[in-house]
Amino acid sequence: MPGSVNGRVRQDPPLPGRSPSGSPLDGPPAAGQVGTGLPARGPAVGGAHGGGSATSGTPAGDPTVSRTDAFGLPAGGAAAIGSAVGGEIVAGPDALGPDVGGARTGRGPSVRRPLPESGPTGGAADDPSAGTLAPEVGPHGRRHGSPQDGGPQDGPVAVISPLVRRLARERGLDLRRVSGSGPDGLILRADVERAAAREVDGEVSEAPTVGVGKPVGQVRTQDGAERIPLRGIRGAVAEKLARSRREIPEATCWVDADATELLAVRAAMNAAGQGAGAERISVLALLARITTAALARHPELNATVDTERNEIVRLPAVHLGFAAQTERGLVVPVVRDAGSRSTAGLSAEIGRLTRAAREGVLTPGELTGGTFTLNNYGVFGVDGSTPIINHPEAAMLGIGRIVPKPWVYRGELAVRQVVQLSFTFDHRVCDGGVAGGFLRFVADCVENPAVLLAAV
């Protein structure tokens, strides 16, 4: 192609196997070349300014010589970064400062880099680093063109772990703009997470100080946002629920049950006690009575885990808590010795504690010491839930709303009152068989309350 030497325009002779215009000629390529017009791998690379060919011309040992092909690139595959001499990459001035179609500036001395060792096949294509000129390293170990010098780096990125690359892709980060805190500027996972946090916060900083900055979990705020301190009941509940989720490996199973017979029994009990002035029996009290019977059959669920001693502690008495929503927040009053109370006694105590919760006069003793919890989320009009266990207890029974649904009853389709029961348990204290047996017994008692008589 035309070039400029000392202000004069000259025309280089065409490469073997190419026409004067630079397009490939018909016929086989010349010796020492491949079909692309680029020279094959060998110790010599294209000739001098005065002419020559890929197979003859200026000796390859002259590192100041360069030629370009029809595409404006240094001739000869690996010669894009210089010529191969004596096991080294010799990068001439043209290779260090290539400029396709424009003027070259900044000519300087040649830079020598060791050639990567060839693999078993001896081909440069087997080594992904072949033909890549490493960036120059300054006196303080910083690479020119790195983010510390301003601007993203166009060369290789200092990343080893595929996990770090994947994390950067998922966060939409350009690794060239991330400064590494590892050895020799290696980018670590923590560097990517810090950079992602700054992107979320709207910060732009290409050279963060290691160990300094906002935490990754900081919440992004908006103008006019309201901050509500987690204090009082709300703060205590938040801490307890968070601790439960951190420490307890919970699992949940559930089942639908036909509660038509249970409601009929409740109506009969209330009708019988109406004349005597007895307090009405609640559905929650009936389910509490069924729960205490189920815990008597499966005592391993009335337990807690002592993490300090790594022991399961089975508790002899059932102190039954029940979730109650109040204006001040969620509270769990506790019915002491629930296993020794009758259905009427359970109903009376649940009613008293519920009124005290609404009035905000529950004592600390009435809010602590529970061993098992009932969660009646059916009052909110929902069918199911996967509740968080009331730490440090080991299980919780959830009760959904009771609604009429199509149900196969005695071989025929009928409309029945159906409830969904869910059971969440600490998998450390029991396996799925125990949990399933507990829930199945509860469902059987709901569908046929006479089963409860056999357990009394």
C-alpha positions in Angstrom: 0.0 0.0 0.0 1.2 3.6 -0.4 3.4 4.8 2.4 5.4 7.9 3.3 9.2 7.9 3.8 10.9 11.2 4.3 7.9 13.0 2.9 7.8 11.0 -0.3 5.1 8.7 -1.4 6.1 5.2 -2.4 4.2 2.1 -3.5 5.1 -1.2 -1.8 5.2 -4.2 -4.1 2.3 -6.5 -3.8 2.5 -9.4 -1.4 2.9 -12.8 -3.0 -0.4 -14.3 -3.8 -2.1 -10.9 -4.0 -2.9 -8.6 -6.9 -1.5 -5.0 -6.8 -4.9 -3.9 -5.4 -4.5 -6.2 -2.4 -7.1 -8.9 -3.3 -6.2 -12.5 -3.4 -5.1 -14.0 -6.8 -6.5 -17.1 -8.3 -4.4 -20.1 -7.9 -2.5 -21.6 -5.0 -0.8 -19.3 -2.4 2.9 -18.7 -2.6 5.3 -20.7 -0.6 5.3 -19.8 3.0 1.8 -18.3 2.9 -1.7 -19.4 3.7 -4.7 -18.7 1.6 -5.5 -15.4 3.4 -2.4 -13.8 2.0 -0.8 -13.8 5.5 2.6 -15.6 6.0 2.6 -18.9 7.7 4.1 -19.3 11.2 7.9 -19.0 10.9 10.9 -17.1 12.2 10.8 -14.3 9.6 8.2 -11.6 9.1 7.7 -9.2 6.2 10.4 -7.1 4.6 11.7 -3.5 4.9 10.4 -0.2 3.7 12.3 -0.7 0.5 10.4 -3.8 -0.5 10.8 -7.6 0.0 8.5 -10.4 0.6 7.4 -12.6 3.5 10.0 -15.2 2.5 12.9 -13.0 1.6 13.9 -9.5 2.4 15.1 -7.7 5.4 16.4 -10.1 8.1 13.9 -10.9 10.9 16.4 -9.8 13.4 15.8 -6.1 12.7 13.2 -5.0 15.2 12.8 -1.5 13.6 11.3 -2.8 10.4 7.6 -3.1 9.7 5.2 -3.5 6.8 1.5 -3.5 6.5 -0.8 -5.5 4.3 -3.8 -4.4 2.3 -5.8 -4.0 5.5 -3.4 -1.6 7.1 -2.3 -4.1 9.7 1.2 -5.4 10.3 1.8 -8.2 7.9 1.7 -11.8 9.2 -0.7 -13.0 11.9 1.5 -12.9 15.0 3.4 -9.9 13.5 0.4 -7.8 14.5 2.4 -7.2 17.7 5.9 -7.5 16.2 8.2 -10.2 14.9 9.4 -13.4 16.6 13.1 -13.4 17.3 14.9 -15.8 19.5 12.0 -16.8 21.7 10.8 -13.2 22.2 8.2 -10.9 20.8 9.8 -7.9 19.3 7.4 -5.0 19.1 8.6 -2.3 16.8 7.4 1.3 16.9 4.6 0.5 14.4 3.4 -2.3 16.5 3.3 -0.3 19.8 1.4 2.5 18.1 -0.6 1.2 15.2 -2.8 3.6 13.4 -5.0 2.3 10.6 -5.4 4.9 7.9 -3.9 7.7 9.9 -0.6 9.2 11.0 1.7 7.4 13.5 3.1 9.2 16.5 5.3 8.4 19.4 7.9 6.2 17.7 10.2 4.8 20.4 12.6 1.9 21.0 11.5 -1.6 20.6 10.0 -3.5 23.6 10.8 -7.2 24.1 8.5 -9.6 25.8 9.1 -13.3 26.3 7.0 -15.5 24.0 4.5 -17.8 25.6 5.6 -21.4 25.5 3.9 -23.5 22.8 1.6 -26.4 23.8 2.0 -29.9 22.7 0.9 -29.1 19.2 3.3 -26.2 18.9 0.6 -23.9 17.4 0.0 -20.4 18.6 -3.8 -20.9 18.4 -3.6 -23.4 21.2 -2.5 -20.6 23.6 -5.2 -17.9 24.2 -2.5 -15.4 25.2 -0.5 -15.8 22.0 -0.5 -12.6 20.0 -1.5 -10.5 23.0 1.0 -7.9 24.2 0.8 -7.4 27.9 0.4 -3.8 29.1 3.5 -2.0 30.3 4.0 -2.0 34.1 5.1 1.2 35.7 7.6 1.6 38.5 4.9 1.1 41.2 3.4 -2.0 39.7 0.5 -0.2 38.1 -0.3 -1.0 34.5 -0.6 1.9 32.1 -4.1 2.3 30.9 -5.6 0.7 34.1 -8.5 2.3 35.8 -6.1 4.0 38.3 -4.7 6.0 35.4 -8.1 7.1 34.3 -10.4 5.4 31.8 -11.2 1.8 31.2 -8.5 -0.5 30.0 -8.7 -1.9 26.5 -6.3 -4.8 27.2 -6.8 -7.9 29.3 -8.8 -7.7 32.5 -7.2 -9.0 35.7 -9.9 -11.7 36.5 -9.2 -15.3 37.1 -12.5 -16.6 38.6 -15.4 -17.4 36.2 -17.7 -16.7 39.1 -16.5 -13.1 39.2 -17.1 -12.7 35.5 -20.6 -14.1 35.8 -21.4 -11.9 38.7 -20.2 -8.9 36.8 -22.4 -9.8 33.8 -25.5 -10.3 36.0 -24.9 -6.9 37.6 -24.2 -5.2 34.2 -20.7 -4.1 35.2 -17.8 -3.4 32.9 -14.9 -5.2 34.6 -12.5 -2.7 32.9 -14.0 0.0 35.2 -13.5 -2.1 38.3 -10.4 -1.7 40.4 -9.1 -5.0 41.9 -7.9 -5.3 45.5 -6.2 -8.7 45.1 -2.6 -9.4 44.4 -1.3 -7.4 41.4 -4.6 -5.7 40.9 -6.6 -9.0 40.7 -10.4 -8.3 40.7 -12.1 -10.3 43.4 -15.8 -11.0 44.1 -15.9 -8.3 46.8 -14.6 -5.7 44.3 -17.5 -6.5 42.0 -20.1 -6.4 44.8 -18.7 -3.0 46.0 -18.8 -1.6 42.4 -22.4 -2.9 42.1 -23.4 -1.2 45.3 -21.9 2.1 44.1 -23.9 1.8 40.9 -27.1 1.3 42.9 -26.3 4.3 45.0 -25.6 6.5 42.0 -21.9 6.9 42.9 -19.2 6.9 40.2 -15.8 6.0 41.6 -13.3 4.0 39.6 -10.6 3.7 42.3 -12.3 2.8 45.6 -10.2 2.3 48.8 -10.2 -1.3 50.0 -12.4 -1.8 53.0 -13.9 1.7 52.8 -17.4 2.6 51.4 -21.1 2.0 52.0 -22.3 -1.5 52.9 -23.7 -3.5 50.0 -27.1 -3.8 51.8 -27.7 0.0 52.1 -31.2 1.0 51.1 -31.6 3.3 48.2 -33.7 6.3 49.3 -36.0 8.7 47.6 -37.1 12.3 48.2 -39.8 12.4 50.8 -39.2 8.8 52.1 -40.4 8.1 55.6 -38.1 6.3 58.1 -39.8 4.4 60.9 -37.5 3.2 63.7 -37.9 -0.5 64.6 -38.6 0.0 68.2 -41.0 -1.4 70.8 -43.2 -4.3 69.8 -42.3 -3.9 66.1 -38.6 -4.0 66.8 -38.9 -7.0 69.2 -41.0 -8.9 66.6 -38.6 -8.1 63.8 -35.6 -9.3 65.8 -37.3 -12.5 66.8 -38.5 -13.3 63.3 -35.1 -12.6 61.8 -33.4 -14.8 64.3 -35.8 -17.6 63.6 -35.2 -17.4 59.9 -31.4 -17.4 60.5 -31.2 -20.3 62.9 -34.1 -22.6 62.2 -34.1 -24.9 59.1 -37.9 -24.9 58.7 -40.1 -26.9 56.4 -43.9 -26.7 55.7 -46.5 -29.3 54.8 -50.2 -28.7 54.4 -53.6 -30.4 53.8 -57.2 -29.5 53.1 -59.8 -30.7 55.6 -63.5 -30.9 55.6 -64.5 -28.8 58.7 -68.3 -29.3 58.4 -68.5 -31.7 61.3 -66.3 -29.6 63.5 -68.6 -26.6 63.0 -71.6 -28.8 63.8 -70.0 -29.9 67.0 -69.2 -26.3 68.0 -72.8 -25.3 67.3 -74.1 -28.1 69.5 -71.7 -27.3 72.4 -72.7 -23.6 72.3 -76.4 -24.5 72.2 -75.9 -26.7 75.2 -74.1 -24.1 77.2 -76.3 -21.2 76.3 -78.9 -21.9 79.0 -76.3 -22.2 81.7 -74.7 -18.8 80.7 -71.4 -20.5 79.7 -69.0 -18.6 77.4 -69.3 -19.5 73.7 -66.7 -22.0 72.4 -64.6 -20.5 69.6 -63.2 -22.4 66.6 -59.7 -21.5 67.8 -60.4 -23.2 71.1 -61.5 -26.4 69.4 -58.4 -26.4 67.3 -56.3 -25.7 70.4 -57.8 -28.8 72.0 -57.0 -30.9 68.9 -53.5 -29.5 68.9 -52.8 -30.5 72.5 -54.0 -34.0 71.8 -51.8 -34.2 68.7 -48.8 -33.0 70.7 -49.5 -35.8 73.3 -49.1 -38.3 70.4 -46.0 -36.5 69.0 -44.2 -35.1 72.0 -41.0 -34.5 70.0 -42.7 -31.5 68.5 -43.1 -29.8 71.9 -39.5 -29.0 72.0 -36.7 -26.5 71.5 -33.1 -26.7 70.3 -30.2 -25.8 72.6 -27.6 -24.6 70.1 -24.9 -24.0 72.7 -25.0 -27.6 73.9 -26.2 -29.0 70.5 -29.1 -30.8 72.1 -32.9 -31.1 71.5 -34.8 -30.4 74.6 -38.3 -32.0 74.8 -40.6 -30.1 77.1 -43.1 -31.9 79.4 -45.7 -29.1 79.6 -47.5 -27.5 76.6 -47.7 -23.8 76.8 -49.8 -22.9 73.8 -49.3 -19.5 72.1 -51.6 -18.0 69.6 -50.9 -15.1 67.2 -53.1 -12.0 67.8 -53.0 -8.9 65.6 -53.5 -5.7 67.5 -53.2 -2.0 66.8 -49.7 -2.0 68.3 -48.6 -5.0 66.2 -48.4 -8.7 66.3 -48.3 -10.4 69.7 -48.4 -14.0 70.8 -50.2 -14.5 74.2 -49.5 -17.8 75.9 -52.0 -20.2 77.4 -50.2 -21.9 80.3 -50.6 -25.7 80.7 -52.9 -25.9 77.8 -52.6 -29.7 77.8 -54.4 -29.9 81.1 -57.3 -27.6 80.2 -60.7 -28.6 78.8 -62.1 -27.1 75.6 -64.3 -24.7 77.6 -61.3 -23.7 79.7 -59.1 -23.2 76.6 -61.9 -21.0 75.1 -62.2 -18.9 78.2 -58.4 -18.3 78.6 -58.0 -17.5 74.9 -60.8 -15.0 75.1 -59.3 -13.3 78.2 -55.8 -13.0 76.7 -57.3 -11.7 73.4 -59.1 -8.9 75.2 -55.9 -8.0 77.2 -53.9 -7.9 74.0 -56.3 -5.5 72.3 -56.3 -3.3 75.4 -52.5 -3.4 75.6 -52.4 -4.8 79.2 -50.6 -8.1 78.7 -47.9 -8.8 81.1 -44.4 -10.1 80.1 -45.3 -13.5 81.7 -48.3 -13.8 79.4 -46.2 -13.1 76.3 -43.3 -15.4 77.0 -42.5 -19.1 77.6 -44.6 -20.6 74.8 -43.7 -24.1 73.5 -46.0 -24.3 70.4 -48.0 -21.7 68.5 -51.3 -21.6 66.6 -51.5 -19.1 63.8 -55.1 -18.3 62.7 -54.5 -16.3 59.5 -57.9 -17.3 58.3 -59.3 -14.2 60.0 -57.5 -12.2 57.3 -59.5 -14.0 54.6 -56.6 -16.1 53.2 -56.4 -19.8 52.7 -52.7 -20.7 53.3 -49.4 -19.4 54.5 -45.9 -20.6 55.3 -45.3 -18.8 58.7 -42.1 -18.2 60.4 -41.6 -20.3 63.6 -41.9 -18.4 66.8 -38.3 -18.8 68.0 -37.2 -20.8 70.1 -40.1 -23.1 69.5 -39.9 -26.0 67.1 -43.3 -25.9 65.2 -46.4 -23.9 64.3 -49.8 -24.9 63.1 -51.5 -22.6 60.6 -55.2 -22.3 60.1 -56.7 -20.8 57.0 -60.2 -19.5 56.4 -63.2 -21.9 56.4 -65.1 -21.5 53.2 -67.7 -23.6 51.3 -66.1 -25.6 48.5 -67.0 -28.6 46.3 -66.0 -31.8 48.1 -66.5 -35.5 47.5 -68.4 -36.6 50.6 -69.4 -40.3 51.0 -68.9 -40.9 47.3 -70.9 -37.9 46.1 -70.0 -34.3 45.2 -71.3 -31.9 47.8 -70.6 -28.4 49.1 -68.7 -28.6 52.4 -66.9 -26.2 54.7 -63.2 -26.7 53.9 -60.2 -25.4 55.7 -56.5 -25.5 54.7 -54.1 -26.5 57.5 -50.4 -25.9 57.2 -47.7 -27.2 59.6 -44.3 -25.5 59.8 -41.6 -27.4 61.7 -37.9 -27.3 62.7 -36.3 -30.1 60.6 -33.7 -30.5 63.3 -36.2 -31.9 65.8 -38.0 -34.4 63.5 -38.3 -35.7 60.0 -41.1 -35.4 57.5 -42.8 -38.6 58.7 -43.4 -37.2 62.2 -44.6 -33.9 60.8 -46.9 -35.6 58.4 -48.3 -37.8 61.1 -49.0 -34.8 63.3 -50.8 -32.9 60.6 -52.8 -35.9 59.5 -54.1 -36.5 63.0 -55.2 -32.9 63.3 -57.0 -33.1 59.9 -58.7 -36.3 61.0 -60.0 -34.7 64.2 -61.2 -31.7 62.2 -63.1 -33.9 59.7 -64.4 -36.3 62.4 -64.3 -34.9 65.9 -65.1 -38.3 67.4 -61.5 -39.2 66.7 -60.6 -36.7 69.4 -62.5 -38.8 72.0 -60.2 -41.7 71.4 -57.2 -39.5 72.2 -58.6 -38.0 75.4 
